[in-house]
């Protein structure tokens, strides 16, 4: 039995010696593991940034049409949704009262003209008598005063007649432009006052109203191009241009901006919703886009990316200045250059100097 134990000890001794040698002070450290990492190589900076905004269609021109005089409506040939041409009759009032006023004004004007004619003849006669020394100066002055008074009265009568005729013209309401009848808030035989809306007309042109945040509204200029799509017209792209930029938010969180469609709106109607794409110039010559999850936050609020050195295959921290989150990814305004490799996945498992193996990711 003792001989068997000595034989086993002799066989185990070399293995124990080798194991002891591996744990000694001069033993080589195990190789550092290589971590595979998904990385993206940055292309050229993007100098133009398209942004998409939701909007609502509005008529390019929308106006409430009303009479300039009061009266009872006798004709109302329009209906909501009807198309009208410039000059088409929208409504007509009962003109009986206006016709009477015109006749009365005409009679007063005729009487004033007759009195003026008589006063002028009397003044001419008295002036001739005064020149022949058969009439006094006071008689001449009195004749002159009567003539001037009759002249003034005739001028007033003429203006009264013009006003009466004008008011009768105001009793007919015509379309001021081509368009559609959006609303007709009155009915036939209804008595309306001056300035009360009789119809709301919308011009055939169409606008889209969108809202821009304060960081972008200062970059928009009148005439800037835009592209508009509307869900009610799938597959169609409408060209547009900025036509109005609000000076205040009007109590909202964004600034209203009006885009005028330059193409025929066709089936589009007021109130439809859609999207508008505007292009903004990137600051400082351009921006890069990376996946939002590749940017890491530090406790002090700064942000950084893991940059992969393709030669040494290690990663290093790089402080960056991020921008807006877009459909193309998170904007990086400062801190990176074209051609550099950026780790985009597994970034929270990295540390400075980590050895990596690049797995390319799609942009």
Secondary structure as GFF3:
##gff-version 3
##sequence-region A 1 363
A	DSSP	alpha_helix	2	22	.	.	.	ID=ss1
A	DSSP	beta_strand	35	41	.	.	.	ID=ss2
A	DSSP	beta_strand	48	59	.	.	.	ID=ss3
A	DSSP	beta_strand	62	66	.	.	.	ID=ss4
A	DSSP	beta_strand	71	75	.	.	.	ID=ss5
A	DSSP	beta_strand	83	84	.	.	.	ID=ss6
A	DSSP	beta_strand	89	93	.	.	.	ID=ss7
A	DSSP	alpha_helix	96	131	.	.	.	ID=ss8
A	DSSP	alpha_helix	137	170	.	.	.	ID=ss9
A	DSSP	beta_strand	172	174	.	.	.	ID=ss10
A	DSSP	beta_strand	179	183	.	.	.	ID=ss11
A	DSSP	beta_strand	191	192	.	.	.	ID=ss12
A	DSSP	beta_strand	197	203	.	.	.	ID=ss13
A	DSSP	beta_strand	206	212	.	.	.	ID=ss14
A	DSSP	alpha_helix	214	217	.	.	.	ID=ss15
A	DSSP	beta_strand	225	230	.	.	.	ID=ss16
A	DSSP	three_ten_helix	231	233	.	.	.	ID=ss17
A	DSSP	beta_strand	238	245	.	.	.	ID=ss18
A	DSSP	beta_strand	255	261	.	.	.	ID=ss19
A	DSSP	beta_strand	273	281	.	.	.	ID=ss20
A	DSSP	three_ten_helix	283	285	.	.	.	ID=ss21
A	DSSP	beta_strand	288	290	.	.	.	ID=ss22
A	DSSP	three_ten_helix	292	294	.	.	.	ID=ss23
A	DSSP	beta_strand	296	297	.	.	.	ID=ss24
A	DSSP	beta_strand	303	309	.	.	.	ID=ss25
A	DSSP	beta_strand	314	326	.	.	.	ID=ss26
A	DSSP	beta_strand	329	334	.	.	.	ID=ss27
A	DSSP	beta_strand	341	343	.	.	.	ID=ss28
A	DSSP	three_ten_helix	347	349	.	.	.	ID=ss29
A	DSSP	beta_strand	356	360	.	.	.	ID=ss30
###
